[in-house]
């Protein structure tokens, strides 16, 4: 599975406008839920997961995620912030690069694979650098696609 198959430029926000954790999560949830009334349920699932264990994986990256019946399939959104956002992370550093995943319990396998894929990609500093340097959703998407080439 490739992230570029789950993520499209339409689901990428460069830059995100929010300056705090909940604002960023709300902005990304609105991207995946499309304002179809599921936004609050999806946000609730994401926030509940954050309470259990924050999803800041280090390197200035967070991967908030949650499972909810409000969505029929796994969806992914991504974005960057101009300034670092305070976030509970493994290394204590704030976050500028976000990947949000949400979907139903039935998509748990794809969910875990996508989390692993993101984690492997963003561990590489050149990849993080190119994603953070992207000025448009298309640039971000092209950087992601290039990083996924074997």
WOTAHU-V690720 format. One record per backbone hydrogen bond with DSSP energy under -1.0 kcal/mol. CO is the residue of the C=O (numbers start at 1). NH is the residue of the N-H. E is the energy in kcal/mol with one decimal. If there is no record, write none. Layout:
CO&NH&E, CO&NH&E
This chain:
2&5&-1.4, 3&6&-1.2, 3&7&-2.4, 8&11&-2.0, 9&12&-1.6, 11&78&-2.1, 13&80&-1.6, 20&24&-2.5, 21&25&-2.6, 22&26&-2.6, 23&27&-2.5, 24&28&-2.5, 25&29&-2.6, 26&30&-2.3, 27&31&-1.0, 28&32&-1.9, 29&33&-3.1, 30&34&-1.0, 33&36&-1.7, 38&42&-2.8, 39&43&-3.0, 40&44&-2.4, 41&45&-2.0, 42&46&-2.3, 43&47&-3.0, 44&48&-2.3, 45&49&-1.9, 46&50&-2.1, 47&51&-1.8, 48&52&-1.5, 49&53&-2.2, 55&63&-2.4, 56&90&-1.6, 58&61&-1.5, 60&96&-2.1, 60&97&-2.2, 61&57&-1.3, 62&99&-2.0, 64&101&-2.1, 66&103&-1.3, 68&71&-1.2, 75&102&-2.1, 77&100&-3.0, 78&13&-2.6, 79&98&-2.9, 80&16&-3.4, 85&95&-2.6, 88&56&-1.1, 95&85&-2.9, 96&81&-1.8, 97&62&-2.2, 98&79&-2.2, 100&77&-2.4, 101&66&-1.5, 102&75&-3.0, 103&68&-2.6, 104&107&-1.9, 105&108&-1.8, 107&111&-2.5, 108&112&-2.4, 109&113&-2.1, 110&114&-2.6, 111&115&-2.3, 112&116&-2.2, 113&117&-2.3, 114&118&-2.6, 115&119&-2.4, 116&120&-2.3, 117&121&-2.2, 118&122&-2.7, 121&124&-1.3, 124&128&-2.1, 125&129&-2.9, 126&130&-2.1, 127&131&-2.5, 128&132&-2.8, 129&133&-1.7, 136&140&-2.3, 137&141&-2.6, 138&142&-2.6, 139&143&-2.4, 140&144&-2.3, 141&145&-2.8, 142&146&-2.5, 143&147&-1.8, 144&148&-1.3
